[in-house]
């Protein structure tokens, strides 16, 4: 329970693309005690909720209404009165056909403090992702958003006015009633030959668009099997889609890609793949467990503080993050590295180091231990003292190579990689994957363990480098592609080389 007074936040989650979720929405989810969420929210957004927060599903479907609106409002009021910080997470925008206004009224009447967090609504976002601008100079100087559930002749919609409206018409929740909508618009004088489109799951990886004249659209939509959620667009702007459609033209559209990295490491890769159009399934099979409270870590930090090392070798972004966390806990900062040369594996590790104000002196371009050994080839290591920060159980390639050249190596374990079991829904989605990506040997071992030793039929396997590929082969799996260079960008390029 929050120590502050209870409050409700009516938060829009946007149309479906996780990249369209507002910063404010993510901030509130991270601080929430209770989250009441709808059906149509972006994939993965609940991952922003803090551990221990209560998640309450209150979604509805057209055929199964589920919890009633009045019950939702009662829950909001009850949780707020209990002193909770409550996020009411709604697909789209709360105040655009989202019943957020009704919930705000109920909260106001009950004397419960609340705040509204707007979002990108589907009428703007889904059309944009379909390549249809709702306004365009010379074609449409106005746009009307209309409920797509006319229901009966007394629905309160002025069909004559809509037929005369000099701009774009956007109908929400209109698939089921599309024949009625088209019939009434045409009967009221709207041109049956006017361009129209239906956009299903706009901004989602499986977005579907059907175009036709207003008169023909109902039959075309039925023939395509297009179902809710979808919006209907009517107006000359639909014709622009032929020239400016962009969403479906990205290289990985229609592909499902499994990312097996630890959740804390996966965000950059996930964002890049989604930007290329992929449907990304996050299946973290490992998690990072820090071990920076040990005596050996304290001794290493003390050694840095007195300038006791000539070189500091960092093998991963996690090593960078946790070393600086240990330095900070000791009341020190990046200046402890001033007297040492810092060598790292891979550009991503160099970037993580730079975020702490330190530029790597030596960067191994190959994302493997052998790459760092090669990068140190020109260094005189005889009698030099080196600190090697690494994960538990890692290969001894670097330590052995440095010792052979006369270097004095202190190895310090900053973290362990622990197996994590993906949930049943993730495993089910992974079973239908087009591509599997592996960025470490441990991710291979743990993923195969979760999948009973098998990979999905027809899925192509992409490895980040030789060590990971060797683990795949040891399990009877020949990678379809290996990254070159052995980093995340190389992994993405290797995947793209397999895409038809």
Secondary structure, 3 states (H helix, E strand, C coil): CCCCCCEEEEEECECCCHHHCCHHHHHHHHHCCEEEECCCCCCCHHHHCCCCCEEEECCCCCCCCCCCHHHHHHHHHHHHHCCCEEEEEECECCCCCCCHHHHHHHHHHHCCCEEEECCCCHHHHHHHHCCCCCCECCCECCEEEEECCCCCCCCCCCHHHHHHCCCEEEEECCCCCHHHHHHHHHHCCCCCCCEEEEEECCCCCCCEEEEEEHHHHHHHHHHHCCCCCEEEEECHHHHHHHHHCCHHHCCCCCCEEEECCCHHHHHHHHHHHHHCCCEEEECCCEEEEECCCCHHHHHHHHHHHCCCCCEEEECCHHHHHHHHHHHHHCCCCHHHHCCCEEEEECHHHHHHHHCCCCCCCEEECCCCHHHHHHHCCCCCCCCCEEEEEEECCCCCHHHHHHHHCCCEEEEEEEEEEEECCCCHHHHHHHCCCCEEEECCHHHHHHHHHHCCCCCCCCCEEEECCHHHHHHHHHCCCCCCEECCCCCHHHHHHHHHHHCC
